[in-house]
């Protein structure tokens, strides 16, 4: 019997597919990484009995990054990132240990069926899975095929079974096009981002952005927003005049006529036309025409149109809408939501999808009428050769999906029903009038067949007053004729929907990446989302784009990225060489980068006008250890300290508050210490600004505070305040927060674990003595007599936080980023997790935590 491994892109997809293929008779278990399940069943595979193992990954298994030393912003010239810096594939999420998990499940398997999403990213993940699994699978006979690719567009019984019966092969060219895009974005984006971030953050204090990023797609996206902003700013309103006439065909109502000249921009000429027409008392009917017109039903729905409508009509950001659509897809409610196609294939079961909606109270009548009278074939749209248009695959209720999920599903369903409905037909009547030499027109519309507008009422023909019955030569008395003075108005800021349209038109990004690029320019503080989901550029966004235009307009114009996208598509089609496209594109951007660096003064001139220099920003906080003058604390992102006398800038931990730490100084460099805190419920620790940026010891890295400092005698260091190994992470040490009293706590210096203990104690000190059982440092606790929880009215006690029974009820794990491995379905290690007897800096021992202590620890810290 063969063993067949099957891999889907998400755990929920794996479960749904396995349930369909096994007809529900499967067994399930958790995988070793705790995130992915394995579903097993027996069945038939290519005419042979087989044991199936269906599991999943969680998106990309690997990610592309530079090798270690090239990730240092300080030691590497950004120009080296274009060619010299080697890249490597790393696990996308090391905590999931996805490669090890796949190898454990793949060991001994004979075949693999890849159920990854059917787009370019999915093809790329196919080969990431194969790289992990093939080395441990059984070796095939010389001509035996072992790798299969399932192609599907929805999670329905029909589609999944059809995919299983028509297995193909993964597409290497499409995977390579994704590799090329990843490497180009990494090398180009990192080089420009590192250079301009260091350059401008070293000069200006109120940029209010932690990263001055550049992206080959992100920057042209921002460019569209700033281009519209510039049009608004440079707009000069012009006055114009419109001649408006009202006639009285019936005694009770008047009819407003539109001037055929529309408008004039000269007041005197407008006045002349008014004087001429005022001399006439009646309007004469020159012609009456009636024409039956058609408003076409919409094309089938693709990703870009869905995102446009979600933003413009439903008020959802593109990324949020895409996340909801993906959830609806994995739950089986809609077909695959990433598609450029607006044309249904001939064999698509339109009636089957429509029948699913026959009982929904919102559109049941419309659906039943279509099924009985016959559906209309959808309009012929664009066939991109990827997936069918986005289609509802099963019925749902508002109670099932709730909130935004239902709103998006409702739109997708109404859109689908509209595509198989009739066109909207209406009769348009146009009456042409003459008032003296001037011509006026009046248009009326009467719906003869509502068609698709019944299910999409927002597209319906607006109700208008019916036009009077008249014939050529009829005369109507003029009620009023007057001149209206108006002004031209500027365009509004781009909406997300308009931006998506521009990106699609110019080939910036793909249907999958467009939401990411828009989200990035919002996150970077380059634009803000205003009411109506309009994107208004910030000062920083405007200056950056103007600077790019000043130095090299191609960095911000869509032309060069559009050309690159075409080359990437040629790689996917097998018509262009991966290495040649990569080399050629990187060479172009490398030259542009060198020119950009040489010409940066041009952008700097614009920055000077909009932003304040570091020396003029921030408030005095702590003293510099070099000149002993006050350094200024710059609170705007990224928060940092700046000494204007020495012209030095010191980065600080982000996403917290900074204050002076008791005016204490670092024994190594005489800088005043500052205290970083993430809030009353979070962590806090002191740090020396100089040591944080220039590690004093070899075993320290940049960005370490006093809670990781290995100074042997400093009273704030890890050596003096470290208590014991973290109960959750591998390398962390629980360090006493000496500022936390009377609600004392110790916090891990690596992860988010916080242990609250000894509330209301007067003093808590770390003893030089260690525990005989676990080698953790003992703690001396001193309570006030009135509040002492110690037995026998004692006020002082010295013991081990982990082992001393007196402390047992006084210690509580209050906050943790993740649960202890012992409580992950039995998958965690039962040993001391490799802690051994290694000494902590300063001579103390790490707690060993032998087997018999684990149960006690679990009771304490959960």
Steps between C-alpha positions, in 0.01 A plus 500: 500500500636840403518788745398833347579833668267785406577862596259799495579867562304543824387265779130573439539419129672170578212397725234595243675321212569187707136489614382508137748241369456259792121549501533583869666174608837633613701520821667824606791585727709806583838537329818549701499879443155533661372723218427243229287187522544171311190328360541132403280261302530213253379506140602455141778692325557453125346154505684380814396486863672771702531650846450878483645759738354847443667792677585862430748781528413852622577706190862525386736246658810704419585867463790670325749702705862611497750288688574610856763772466316679219202560729704758694406852395814646656767270356381458141498753218146482351653498149639151574146363529451512122754231417764420762267407784411127487141403575363186661165336554399499866196355669220756471385428856770317699261442794287272280800276413317435173793331320547250782124437515480433125799266517351302788172455311670442164746238617420166336235641264496382139317789330408861572192690379528879527171676581649850529305802374492508121687823433867596459559525874342156542735355236793652688386341827473165315873500441572613858304195620680272251843626614411401856328167429672333201826413685308286757246336267549149362717497188292431187577249232670650194187606309247511783325834552473615860412874485145610419325840494129547565331792320176629653308824539251429778452272798204305365459123463490529121807723465715307750414156358557630148842636603593163655403321178701736276830552683771697321850623587622811685612786275871576548490817285222661706693417818814660354309820416408528870864436601608778264243745640603418858870555429444823308274645770745394774816639341353821354271575793762440771773702325288813451321464835817461706673793332216754519389391850849547647560822307178680590446366852853610579407858405130556583308439821131524405466267202264285712582178317726226631597399145542716190431211270525464124335224300494440124118470521434695821664821377306531169184429703583797723584696184139471375371648830747790496431571132132552586599715801713719271209545259281611792763746627570651159133523404373851428119526489348666194165673492253396232138570418211270411174599335205327668150499361173370647191441289145432610349215296220460753360749744611314812862413421800648323774328301868596533693505172874444452691747280664330202809728533532369859699799629702808400795658681440862386247701701422742220430225248282321753307823562454539125343151473272583794383826339425322170297222661314731738339666201322171417183405690457139381724199450447309177534119477751431221508120525379209712697173489434177685762229519510171688828473685673227693704513821719191489521256788845492665789284389578206728685603816880500528724599792565860401130579451416332831759714681374815328141439606603392852676834550257732319167345602567287809761723666757218535871551441645278224710289736210446740271407210756252367535335841121459525484360144773246581309392810178457299697292249660270755157446659363398159258793453664652189743394228869599502510878560824576312421509130541740208237319290155646426385222265335171602620187316239325286477200735450706819189386689322834521159345575644287780646808671172686449291219652704532821346847546134400439399509867662823616220744593690799357509372141299174489229643272751632247696172498190282459377718214836467324504122545148461361530749213858413411824679586689735271854404404741741675669763286826400334776646712877460528643151543836528680536122512521488881173439692130545424344828622415532870176308552285400801537123538258432783210668675561703816305710746588822677501311831764258364742761367417812699621858447743566219508134396129510414520841330775383265330164437172678426667724242679205333171307482297793366771567242494136386118494469521825301746346251243234402205743505366699205632844410305800624292657219353848498341744259684831467304798372693806383314826428693777328376860549595831345472831680592752239829388343602295804434126535403321820436133575300295746553126551271252677541126567234237564602147601337234283681195646702536823708186434807470723419826687241307705784315674743797487262789576785751535546469120136572423391785272404793727132592509435820306198715430329375188535730198189655349354356182594740220577519130727703277380858474322510837549817703541520876492821704830589665472516878847631570834550331805603697878500513668281767851591611712200602865405557707205390597283797824312567514121489469325836769282655526152354272238649640153556273381218649757259852412610435128439379590148818700430724221632324243282516729194875560538592145601614585854476188718277199449143429607648342815759769581300819426339501850844453661653800320209727595519380861877567504472867404241542779715318759811703407313824571527608134122538463204516736157351429241776516119478489368320194822295507690777323879491520657831602883513483689615809783753489751214501329322210481822296866595557623149415314490169606854406857404589488191275363713216782750553776233497367221279132502399514132395529401867143616555339473156320172427679440169811318620315273745243420235784393267646280777158338558484413129841334524389303807194382311725385216698291752170343613419415138845351439584774247772681698806381690473540879870588552514745210189690615637517855845616393370759251245652741743516793762666279250773403401567862861487621588784262190690613598446864850645453354802322240538777771496770709756310196727453340462845560870572213576261253310718662638816419856389131405497530327840652812657190702412254253656682348799700619800866407556576264788655779709173695492280203585407327824535580871806477729500167688834345599865601504754394239797308640742681268417870543273470808241727335135403476396285205158556346238225491330490158165333548394488133562166330758364529552627855866579574738722699708771333796690640525823299842585647662171393265465201431137598169316480415195712217266404264375775253212541174579317131471591532606860572797726843634593584691817809583704608220736570661838791704348717188534797462265657211313831397665657444157435827314338742749178536294185552707277193492144518365208270578294344220150374585219344298243597766387397847407148382807455284877487529743772598876512522777761525755552226808704427453691171864448402519129587165441327656623175862391558506166687784508757560123518552237230204291613261795462321624189373842396158571653559336841398673822638463851289183544729331245828673596773264617689755712614300806442764769254766372192497728263526199651218291379150424782373719357669808123480433466174302301237694459192279439355158169599335229237540394535135776604259833332438748783560324750724575578864243629748634831632375690806334832407635705787269795415178300522432511876265468680354283217825315449572298188775332307496493121675293237766698314421317173126425482178649642476290816435702816486343847327703772605425857522630857235771467532773766849385602715781638818378329593223257868427435684234302732306730852386400398151620351238265239226538637150565225342288485716188797741519275808479601802704330527841285804571495700826152639574420754771131572587348763727366333814140611432494352147720195533354181345787292643421227757541575871483878446852492356597809298811365326570188301768383261429221253468375144214639294466163324545254787425659839153390627473823704500698173258267319184712544685828448614436140276528194567494127287795397575542133662279242535515124444124469406207718754269654595202278367261764150621420507473120325171460791305642732616223740694717828373638491351847867559566673815616512623138878483478569744780754287680735653754642786290595800713337836457727804472630604836540149635138392564360175369206463261212303657518140380132412553530120524208275397338489843484880510301544174163412652554749780599770251192430291279541807670830585503666160176416321 
